Amino acid sequence: MKKRNPLNARNFPSAKEEARKQAVVPPAYDSDLAAYRLAFVDDDFLLREELRPVRMQLELLKPELMQQEQGIKSTLVIFGSARIPSREAAEAGLARAEEAGDAAALARARTQLAMSRYYEEARRFSAIVTRASLQREDPIYVVTGGGPGIMEAGNRGAYEVGGRSIGLNIVLPHEQAPNPYITPELCFRFHYFALRKMHFLMRSVALVAFPGGFGTLDELFEALTLIQTGKCRSRPILMFGREFWTRLINFDVLVETGMISPGDEQLFHFVETAEEAWALLENEYDMNPAAPDAV
């Protein structure tokens, strides 16, 4: 019996098939000059200065399409410093400083130990969110910047309760390696800060900021600005550590001097613990709808 062709067979070969064909079969025209190479497999061409808009589009599309394929619709973003250690790492650092007897190192180690509470809160908060999401038809995935410190804590909390989480790494001069707790197929790498920040916001239902430096402030204030100006929908912004944030930024001065409008300071909430943050999210959303097979 004659084999029938599938009705929905491709009319044209895919780009992948064409690229493989060109790599295996020598062209009739025996030339390796750049002009003859297929544009989409020509790295030198794709990396030209004039192709920056194309590369930016690709960096937007690749994580977007891969997350669509993974069924990711909702995320909870955790921002925070790469320099805040876990409690165990901070305690080890303090022990080394005490043994060395260096007063300056000892002061730094004590500060690191005090700040490590934020690592532990990020880890616990991520675990709470992820554990609840395991029962959701539409899970909420924790997403971080993919590096060490608070970012690691966010991915670690999800990992430790058997959940998946996302890491949006960035190429930096000193190289940021992904932390070991990111779900491998959800570990992305960016060149452009702007596109990375866009991906933080695209699926987020809430943004959670722990103490951090320039990078954390950049991410936090971009989100606040977009919400303040109506460029994106309002969503909860939770800031862990009132003392840290109010020492760093005098929000009252911004209101008093008219730099922000009265009410803009209500775009965010200060929280101190994972449980307090979770309670605020439960007040905003129905965070625990069961999946169909769990009803």
Secondary structure as UniProt FT lines:
FT   TURN            7..8
FT   HELIX           15..24
FT   HELIX           34..36
FT   HELIX           39..41
FT   HELIX           43..46
FT   HELIX           49..51
FT   HELIX           52..69
FT   TURN            70..71
FT   STRAND          74..79
FT   TURN            82..83
FT   HELIX           87..100
FT   HELIX           103..133
FT   TURN            134..135
FT   STRAND          140..144
FT   HELIX           150..160
FT   TURN            161..162
FT   STRAND          165..170
FT   TURN            173..174
FT   TURN            180..181
FT   HELIX           184..186
FT   STRAND          187..190
FT   HELIX           193..202
FT   STRAND          204..209
FT   HELIX           214..228
FT   TURN            229..230
FT   STRAND          237..240
FT   HELIX           242..248
FT   HELIX           251..256
FT   TURN            257..258
FT   TURN            262..263
FT   HELIX           264..267
FT   STRAND          269..271
FT   HELIX           274..284
FT   HELIX           292..294
//
